[in-house]
Amino acid sequence: MHEPLAIRLNDVSKIYSLHGSQRDQLISVLGLNRFGFKTSTPVKEFAALHGISLDVPRGHRIGIIGRNGAGKTTLLKLICGNFAPTQGEVEVNGNVQALMNVGLGFHPEYTGRENVDASLQYNGLGRDEYEQAMQGIIEFCELGDFLDQPFKTYSLGMQARLMFAAATAIRPDILIVDEVLGAGDAYFVAKSKQRVENLVSSGCTMLLVSHSMQQVLELCNEVIWLDMGTVRMRGDALSVVKAYEEYIHGPVASLQKGHQESKFILDDASRQVVSANGTDKTIVLQEPTFQPHSSQLNFADITTPLNFEFTAADGVSRWDSVPGLKYCGFTIQTANGVTNQLVSMRPARFLMTLRAELAGNFQCRYALAVYNYQGHCVADILSPMDTFDCNEDDLHSVQMIFNPLQLGPGEYLLSISVHKYDSIELFNSTPRYDLMSRSFMFSVDLPDTLRPIEAQFYHSAEWCF
């Protein structure tokens, strides 16, 4: 059976006329050219959307992503009815609540309570519904005494909370959010996610435009990628976000040509050995007792991996990078052999193989980033400097060992990258030889002894009594 549609677009295009001056625009809008008035420059046309066809089933949470000027806001305004399409048909089934800009529709001189009251009255709620909605808004936005202060005195985050609470209090059929949640903090986004899930479970459809990929992954289960007015890709949220990130961040080589390597001092702190019974004091460790990097490792020998094992379900996402080194192999190992089924508080080894594209001396920093399936980076692990010489096509092996693995149970995605070495402060601008984004997957389970204390992370600590 086909799902009932909330929104349907059939071959929709939106073309804007671009005028050389305000005078030319006035002549065109008023039709004064019929009376002999001439524009100083020819009218140009710009297709913000071109031939868009979309079916949005009821009860879906869909993110819309794309670069500035891709047509995202135009698409939302067509769905809201603010614009009429130049060609094609837009069909919307149900009432729409739209949060397009922070502050839009709320009077700056009115208090928050007065603005909410006007919003609820506009939507025609009965007295019982009104009281229930008002109480829900007050509880959600947590503004306290600020609720009775003028709206113009609110921070952007406070405005976003109040607007989102008001728009979702009446349970619209279609909720449209354009960047408004970007003004909120992590706590607000978490509350918003729960509120959206409650709405969607009751049949509401949500369209979210955001430049925050983490926010899109948190709130949406499907994503539409717009590019130059057309749908470039549509699918499950993680697959589309990975493809978009690869596209948007990939071409870095030209941006990094002017990068100047800075001088650095190698810090030997990473090589210090920590004793549980030092000469200065005796420490008492947490339970379950473990001291990172103190256990004897017992891995079986393994040959250098020359292919990629445990790739993500939607494949490898490799970003464009500067020439020099490229990953050609990856695998994971525990004491039981090669596997991506890992166990908390037990060792795990990540093995990577690099192939030299050019001969030379390399000073590298390696990075591994671990993400959960909600898009949160739960661990970012950087190596100290690795210096080596390579001829073209030579292989270079790298190992990163968790001793022990302190992540809690769950499914994880892994990104691996290799960069020219520089200080951590300059890490994001350091030339990158290779990056495979969220391209590998592994799971973590708990040993039976830890099941009563399940957590996302098991931290080492010292106790003093």
Protein Blocks (a to p, Z undefined) as FASTA:
>chain_A
ZZddfbdcehiacdddddfbfklmmmmmnopmmnopacfbdcddddfbghiacdddehia
cddeddehilmmmmmmmmnomaccfbdcdddeddddddfbghihpafkbcfklmmmmmmm
mnopafklmmmmmmmmmmmnonmjmlmgcfklpcfklmmmmmmmmmmmnopabdcdehkl
mmpcfklmmmmmmmmmmmmmnopacddddfbfklmmmmpcbdcddeehiafbgcdfklmm
mmmmmmmmmmmmlmmmmpccddddddfklmpccdfbdfkbccddddddddehkaccdddd
ddddfbdehiafkopadddddehiacfbdcdddfkbccfbdcehiacddddddddfbgcd
dddddddddddfkopafbdcddddddddddehiacdddddddddfbdcdddddddddddd
ddfklmmmgccfbdcehkbccdddddfklmmmgcfbdcdddddZZ
